[in-house]
Amino acid sequence: MAQPPDAGKSPLSRPEFIAITALLFATVAFSIDAMLPALPTIGAELTPINLNHAQFVVTVFVAAMGVGTLIAGPLSDSLGRKPVILGGAGLFILGAIIAGTGQSLELVLFGRALQGLGAAAPRVVALAVIRDLHAGRDMARIVSFVMMIFTLLPAIAPLLGAGIIALAGWRAIFAAFLLFSVISVGWYALRLPETLPPARRRPLKPASLREAAREVFAEPVARRAVLVQTLIFSVLFMMLTSIQQIFDIHFGRGASFPLWFALIAVIAGTASFANAMLVGHLGMRFLIRVTLGAQLVLSLVMASLFWGQLLPPGAEFAAFMLWAVTLFGMLGLTIGNLNALAMEPLGHVAGMAASIIGALATVMSALLAVPVGQAFDGTPRPLAAGVLLAVAAAALLMRRLPER
């Protein structure tokens, strides 16, 4: 197995390295999940005619992040990891200021787009930093531990968002985003040296970018892993755009939604820990295939129950909670492994590879999730149908993933 030149030579202890990269990853999760309790208020204030349009506060951020992901990686391959992460943080902060002061939905969405572009840098470049120092199953373990820690933030993000709304209104959430970025990127800037030395940087020229992209697309494992990752991420975004409305409108539990979401995130977060413990023994492909197979069966059962209206309200809520835990947990058992599979043969173009993989998976998954979110009809049925189709396609593609 090919190792990066500096593999295993991080100047920080492994716990601190994991903590820093987890916070950089969590910029995205915090920017999405803290907004969920604000969607009804934003909808009522800025788009009262169609409340479903408030979902664009999430989807615009995600789509812009996907576009930014395509830019951030090549820049980091040319300029180094640290300047790109710091520049992205500056754009993220500017977007937070614009969105927090915008008086129309369009202006808020413009600010959210800038935030998404900026958040792409810590997200994708942090993955390249990990690849600079680790490879293969060791990288999969690192990413699993990173995801395990970073899932704790989504657990409390809606609670933080709800608390901020209660104290200072929904616009104050953007001040929290600004503070979070200063803390997370500041810690990285002060503690972790540049991981891509000048000798390993690639010139930022169209020919170099085309060649690196050609290498990514020429690798069959990477291509298939990107498609599977896209479908799994689409499930996540389907859930995120619909879950608050399902709790509020269908189950009548809008006020307690942050607490239920925290419970879901905490339980689902154990999946990343389980993956970190198991991946070295069972392998990445085995864990992905088993996880998708089990989720396919469960999602088929849930779609049948929701569409057939076969459960009383209390049992239906319990079933939805169980299903939500498994859907979020699916990420912990698959995404880190898929990233490692895709990146394993591409260490020499890690930044570009991370960008291509992240951009395609994020943009395409956001596009897949939008129709499901906009089809919300007051019930979990559109979500159940969308998730079932996505999981079925992912399981089929994973069965055909080439062996190395």
Summary of the structure (lengths in Angstrom):
residues: 404
radius of gyration: 20.1
end to end distance: 10.7
largest distance: 64.1
contacts: 1541
relative contact order: 0.16
helix: 84%
strand: 0%
